[in-house]
Structure formats: structure tokens, C-alpha cells
Amino acid sequence: MRLILCLMTALPVLSACVPEKTGPDTPRSTQEAACAAAIAAHVNRPVAEVTPRWLSETNGIATVETLDGNRRHLCSVDASGRVTGYSHPRD
């Protein structure tokens, strides 16, 4: 019984060590792909020439940074992968 209680106590700590799933079918990868496609179309370049990176999520809307060479773009992307807008922040 003690062993079970110890394991139950340690489980939340151990689960924090497991990285979040980042495969091709995750919401994050879908959001990154959507932003990359939108920015590639915006700058009239192939998707392979832009680099997306998921940054954060607030209220179900993700912020994805996509680099076009050294130019930075930020997309707002919903959970279904729809880009709701993008901006060109000044660094």
C-alpha cells in the first residue's frame, strides 16, 4: 500500500519530465504549418524557405513566429489551424 501511495505522489512530478508531443499530428505542428503557409504566400516564396516556431497560446489562440530570411512575422492561429492574422513586429 505504501508503494502505491508513493507512486501516486510521484506521478505528477514524473509526468512533468515527459516532453509535450510534437509530432506531425499535434495542434502545435498544425498551427506552425498554417502560419508557414500563410507567410510563404504573403512573401511569395515556397513554404520550404520560411521557418515557423510555435511560441505560446492564450485563450485558444496560438502565437507562431515565422522567419522569412531575417524578417520576422507573428501569426495568430486558432486550434483548428486557421490563421486569424499576422503582424510584422519590430525587434
C-alpha distance (Angstrom), angle and dihedral (degrees) to the residues before:
residue distance angle dihedral
M1 . . .
R2 3.81 . .
L3 3.79 90.3 .
I4 3.80 91.4 54.3
L5 3.80 91.7 49.5
C6 3.82 91.0 48.9
L7 3.79 91.5 50.3
M8 3.80 92.4 47.1
T9 3.79 89.7 52.3
A10 3.80 93.2 47.9
L11 3.82 96.7 45.4
P12 3.83 97.4 83.5
V13 3.80 90.1 49.0
L14 3.79 93.0 48.1
S15 3.80 93.5 46.5
A16 3.80 89.3 57.4
C17 3.81 87.9 63.4
V18 3.80 92.9 59.7
P19 3.82 111.4 91.5
E20 3.78 118.8 -124.0
K21 3.78 114.1 -97.0
T22 3.80 109.5 -94.8
G23 3.79 103.5 172.9
P24 3.80 125.9 133.1
D25 3.83 94.1 -85.6
T26 3.80 99.8 53.4
P27 3.80 125.2 109.0
R28 3.80 90.3 -116.1
S29 3.79 93.6 55.1
T30 3.81 90.4 45.5
Q31 3.81 90.3 51.6
E32 3.81 92.0 47.1
A33 3.81 91.2 49.9
A34 3.81 91.9 49.0
C35 3.80 92.5 50.8
A36 3.82 91.9 45.9
A37 3.81 90.7 52.0
A38 3.81 92.9 47.6
I39 3.79 94.0 48.4
A40 3.81 93.3 43.8
A41 3.81 88.9 54.4
H42 3.81 90.3 45.2
V43 3.83 93.1 54.3
N44 3.82 93.8 34.9
R45 3.82 94.7 -121.1
P46 3.81 133.6 122.7
V47 3.79 116.3 -88.7
A48 3.82 88.7 -117.6
E49 3.82 88.8 66.6
V50 3.81 95.8 60.3
T51 3.80 127.7 68.7
P52 3.82 120.8 -145.6
R53 3.80 125.7 -162.6
W54 3.82 125.3 -176.7
L55 3.82 108.9 -129.2
S56 3.80 110.8 173.9
E57 3.80 148.4 -35.6
T58 3.78 130.7 -128.9
N59 3.80 124.3 178.4
G60 3.81 92.1 -14.7
I61 3.81 95.2 -51.2
A62 3.80 117.0 110.5
T63 3.78 125.3 -150.8
V64 3.79 111.4 -140.6
E65 3.79 122.9 -174.1
T66 3.80 116.4 -148.4
L67 3.78 122.8 -172.2
D68 3.78 121.6 -149.4
G69 3.79 100.1 -169.6
N70 3.79 100.9 -56.3
R71 3.83 95.2 -23.4
R72 3.80 115.7 105.1
H73 3.81 125.2 -144.9
L74 3.81 127.3 -178.6
C75 3.80 119.5 -153.2
S76 3.78 128.8 -163.9
V77 3.80 107.2 -144.3
D78 3.80 128.2 -179.3
A79 3.82 124.5 -138.9
S80 3.82 92.5 -93.0
G81 3.82 91.3 57.4
R82 3.81 97.6 -103.4
V83 3.81 113.8 144.8
T84 3.79 106.6 -133.7
G85 3.80 94.9 -176.6
Y86 3.76 146.8 -33.4
S87 3.77 137.8 -145.5
H88 3.79 140.9 -163.9
P89 3.80 104.5 -128.7
R90 3.75 119.9 -161.6
D91 3.78 113.2 -126.8
